[in-house]
Amino acid sequence: MTTEDSTVTAVEYVENQERLEKEAQDILPGKFEKCTFSLGYIRQPLYACKTCSVDNEDNKEPAGMCYSCSIACHSNHDLFELFPKRTFRCDCGLPGKFGDHPCSLMIPAKKIVKTNEKNAYNHNFQGRYCRCDQHYDPDTEEATMYQCLICEDWFHERCIGNIPEEIANFDCYVCRTCTKRCPFILSGKDSRFSYGLSKGQAPISKWIIPEAVEPVTEKVTSSNGLENSSVSVDKPNIDVNTQNKEKAAPSIPTTKSQDSETVTIEKKRKHNEDEEHLPFTTQTKLKKQKKHDTYCENIDQSLFAGYDNVELFLQDEWRQGLCKCKECAHAYKDNNVEFLLQEEETYEPEEDEDSKKSLLQIGMEQLQHVDRVQVIESLMAYKTLAADIKGYLESFKETGKVVTKKDIQDFFDAKRRDRQEQQ
């Protein structure tokens, strides 16, 4: 029997639909009529499908889809947002991807291409993150996560270490694995570069922070996740996005861990200063580089003796501090990280001018463009349907029975059967 608390009036139903529409517009404001496949390998926002890949025992092939396909093709599935990833082409509709779920935005090129050979996948596509390789659960996870600038994986603050207040408003983060692969990005002459040192798999226990870095004066934490009536999106609690400066500054602890040590280096960065004044850099290293008619501004890593790992924290305009010597210039190209030298372009879905309008407004606008005869026929059909609904509901009024969701569904199911029989 339907209880009074579960009864929904027509006004409440309309208000609830308007609220859901508003939430959908805020979360998914862009147009989704076209898949980005034809644009090739680009940096773009990606989504993975829990329903098609992670939960599908017959197909756990990693795959990513563009913004448009996440709405047009997987609207009723559980998705998790991967945020922008570089050099990636949409996998939706390709053989073996998403359990061979069809693409609603299929184009001829997708029927020819069998695989996206240049796409790179990590454990994020299976819903796992960080060096701890844990699954992200938006209902239970409360930790802040940060994205590595290079590998674009996400890391828990608890796995990184307690970030000191002096650098809490950092712009970008580079994980320990990527600093080992790309040691040429570790500048020793710029206050915009700060370092965290650790041993083994432990979090950072020693911090090297320039004096010039100003402490954070405001702390803001973003929301934990997103919910949509038709698309379920799992989103890490992120305070620093490596590519979007409009994101809020990270929320940080007010006290430092007792086993963590912070070292402040002198504020001396002029390129022509005496050798003994260059932070991190030994005279031996400078003399070695001098025979190439240039000075390398990077850290002599022998100064990190006793620590296995280095993690990098970058302040605004950090690209200006990257070493541009001859050897480092070659290293960017050889390691396919030339994107570090200039701001990356990220594809964003075209803004939908109708996103701020309700379905009722959009419907009325479209009605104005319909042929006059079709409008009259539609109005007559609507009048007939309204009369049928009124007559159907009158029976509930006479008996005093509460109208349930199932009653309304049964009414429209009967209407569909009648229409099919007439055809």
N, C-alpha and C positions, 0 to 999 in steps of 0.2 A: 504494500500500500504506500502510496506517495505521501511523504510527510510535508507539513507546511513549510519547513525550512528549505525543501528542495524545489518548491514552486517558483517559477520564474515568470514574471509578467512580460508583456510585449515591450514595454518601455525599458525594463531592465535588460532584456535581450539585446535591444538596439544599442543601448549604452555600452554593453559589454563588447559588442562587435566593433563599435567605434574605438574603444580602448585598445582592442587587439590590432585594429588597423593602424592606430597611432604607433604602437610598439613595433609593428612590422615596418612601418615607414622610417622609423628612427634607426632600426638595425640594418635594413636592406633598402637604402634610398636610391640605388642606381638602377639603370635599365638592364634588363636581362633577356633581350630578344636575340642576341648574337653571342655565340661561343667565341672565345679568343683564339681558337685553334689556328685560324688563318693568319694570325699575327706572328706565329712562329714561337721561338724560345725567348721569352721575355720575363722580366721580373713582375710578378703579379700576385694578388691575394689568392690563396689556395684553400681548398677544403678537402677533407678526407671523409669517407663514408663508413661509419661504424656498422651500419646495416649490411652493406654490400661486401665489405672487406674484412673488418675485424671480427664480426660475429658470424660470418659465412664460412663454415667449416670446409666447404668445397672450393673456396677461393680466398686465399689470404695474400694474394699478389698486391704489393703496395701500389697505390694509385692516388693521383690528385686531380681535382677538377677546378675549373674557373668559377668565378662568381655567378655567371649566368647559368651554368649547368647545375650549380648547387640549388638553384631555385626552380628552374624549368624541368630538370630531370630527376632530382632527388628531394623534392619538397616534402614528401611524407617519410623520409628516412632520418635517422639520427646522424647528424654530422658533427665534426669538430673542426674548428677554424685553425688553420696552420699559419695564418698571416702571410705577408709577402715572402716569396722565395724566388731566387733569381734563376735565369736560364731554364725555364720550365714551360712546356706546352701541355695543354689540357688533355687528360687521358680518357675523358668520358666518351663512351661509344667505341673504344678500340678493343680488339679481341683480347680476352683474358683479363681485362680491367673491370673492376667493380662487378665481378661475377657475370660479365657480359650483359649488364644492365643497359638497355637501349638508350641512346641519346636523343632527346626531343628536339635538339637543335642541330641534327646531323647535316653535314655538308658533304659534297662529293669527295673532297680531299680526305676526309676521315675514312671513307670506304676504301681508299687506295693505300693509305699509310697503315702498316701493321703494328708499329711500335714507335715510341718516342725515345730514340736512342740516346739523346743528350740529357734526358731527365735524370736527376739524381735524387735518390730516396734515402731517408734515414728513419730511425725508429719513431719519429713524430707521426709518420703516416699510419702507424699502428696504434696511435694513442699513447705512446710512451715518450718520456722526456728525461733530460738531465743525465749526468753520468751515473746516477743511481738507477736509471732505466725503469722508473716507476710509471704506472698508468696514471693519467690525470683524471681525477674524479671531481667535477665541479661542485658536487654536493658536500664533499668532505674536505677538500683541499682549501686551506686558508693562507698558504705561504705565498710570498711574492716571488715571481719568476722573471728572469732576464734573458734576452735573446743574444746569442753570440753574433757579432757583426760578420764573421767569416763563414762559419759552418751553419749558422742560422738555427741551431738547436736552442732549446730553452733550459735554463738551469734554476734550481731552487736557491733562494738566498741562504738557506741553512746548509746547502752543499758547498756554496761559494765561501761563506764565512760572514761574520758580522761586519757590514760595510761601515767604515768610519764616517762620522757626520761631515768631516771636511770635504769629502768627495761624493756625498750622497746625491748630488744633482748631476752626476756624470751623464754624458750624452750617449756613449756607446761602450759596450763591453766585449772583450775578446777572451775566450776560455783558454784553459791551460793547454789543451790539445792543439789549438790553432797557433798559440805563441811558439810552441815547439816546431810546428811545421813552417811558420813564417817569423823567425826571430828577427828579421830585418825591419819589422815594424816597431821594435822596442826603442824608442827615442830616449836618449839620455840627456838632452839639452832643453827640454821643453816642459813648462809647468803644467801643461794640459795632459801629461802622461803620468799616471800613478800606477803602482804595482802592488800586487798581493802575492806573497810567497808561501808555499806549503810543502809538506813532505808526504810522499806516498799518496794515499787516497784521502788524507785528512783535509778539512777546510783550511782556508788561509789562516796562518798564525803570525805572519809578519807583514806589515804594510810600509811601503815607501811612498811618501806623499810630499810633493813640493810645498813650500811655504806659501806660494802665490795662490794656491787654491783656497777660495773663500768658503766658509761653512754655510750650510743650508739654513735659510731663515724661515722657510715655510715647508711643511710636510703635508702631502696630499696623497691619498691612496685611492686608486680607481676601483670600480666594482669588480666582483668576483666572476661574473659570467653573464651570459645572455640567454633569454628564453623567447621562443616564438611559437605561436599557435600551430604552425605547420612545419617549421623547421627547428629541430633541436640542435643548438650549437654549443659545444663545450669550449670555453675560452679561459685560458690561464689568467690569474690576477696579475696584471702587468702594470708597472708604474713607469718603466722606461722602455720605449720601442726604439730600436736602433736606427730606424729610418724616419720616424715621425717626431719632430721636436715638440709638437703640440701636446704630447702625452705628459701626464703629471709627473712631478718629481717623486722618486721612490720613498716609501715609508721605511724608516730605519730605526733601529733600537737606540735608546738614549744612553746606554752604557756599553762599553766594549767588553769583549770576552776577556777573562782574566789571563788566559793563555795566549792572547794576541798582543803583539808588540808593534808599535807604530814608530817609524823613523821619518824625520823630516829632513829634506835635503835643501841646500842653499839655493836661493833664487838668483841664478846666474846663467843666462841663456844667450848672450851675444856671441855670434859665430866667430868673431875674431879675438875672443878673450884668451888669456894665457892658458896653457894646457892644464896646469894644476887647478884651475877654477872650473873645469868642465865636470859636472856631476856624472858619476858612474863610469867615466871614461878614463882609462889609464894612459900614461904617456906612451907606453909601448904600442898600444892600439893605434893611437894617432900617428905615430911615426911610420907604422906599417902602411897606413892608408895614404900617407903624404906622398909616397913615391908615385901614386896615380894622379898627382896634381889635384887632389881633393881630400877633404876630411870626411870620414864617416861619423855621423852624429849619433850612432846607435850605442847601446850599452855593451860594455865588455862583460859577457855573462859569467866570467870567472868571479865577478863580484857577488854572484848569487850562490857561491859555494856553500854546500850544506843543505840546500833546498832543491827539491826535485821539480817543482812546478812554479810557473810564473803566470799570473793572470793580469790582464791589462784593463784599466779604466780610463776612458777618454772624456775630456771636457769639450765644450763647444768649440768649433773651428779647429779641431785636432788635426785635420788634414794638413794644415800649414806647418805642423811640426814634424811630419814624416821626413825621414832622410831621403834626399834625392841624389846621393852620390852615384857614381857610375855602376858600382857593384850592386847597390840596392835597386837601382832602376832596372837592371837585368833580372833581379830576383822577383820583382812584381810580375813580370811577364812570364818567367819560367814557371812560376807557381800559380798562374791563372788568377791572380788577385789584383789585377790592374784597376778593378772597380774601387779599390781603396783610395785611389789618387784623386777621384772626383766624385761629386754627389751622383748617386745612381738615380736613374729614372724608373719609376714604378707605375705600371699601368693601373689606372683607376677606372671603374665602370662609369659610363656616361651618366650624368645626373638625370634623373627622371623628373620632368617638370610636373608630372601628375602625382608625385609621391606625397605631396602635402594635401591632396584632395581626398575626400571620402569616396567610397564606391558609389554612393548615391549621387554625388556631384559629377563624377565621371560618367555615370549612366545617363544622367540628364543631358550632359553635353553631347554625348554620342547620339542621343535620341534626336537632337536638333539636326543632325546630318543624315538621318534616315529618310528614305523615300516616303512621300506623304501617304501613299496607299499602304505601305508597310506599317506606318505609324498607326493608321486607323485599324488595320487588322490586329496589330499588337494590343492596342487599347481594348478592342472587343474581346480578345482572348484573355486579357487581364481581368476585364469585368466579369467574364464567365467564371474564371478561376476564383475571384473574390466571392462571388455568389455561392459557389460550391463550398468554399471554406466556411463561409458564414453559416450555411445550412448544416455543415458537419459539426461545427462547434455548438450550434443550438441544442443538439441532442445532449451534450454534456451539461448545458445549463439547466435543461429540464430534469435531468437525473441528479444534478449536484456533484457529479464526478469530476475530479481534477484532471485536466489535460496533461498528459505526460509526453516526453520526447518520442516515445515509441508510438503514441497515437498519431502524432504529426507525420512520422516516418511512414506509418501504415497508409495514411491518407495519400501521400505523394507516390508511394509504391503502387497503389491502386490506380492512380491517374496515369502512371507510366504504362501499366499493363493495358489500360483502355486505349491509349494512343497507339501502342504496338499492334493491337488487334485491328484497329482502324486502318493501319497501313497495310 
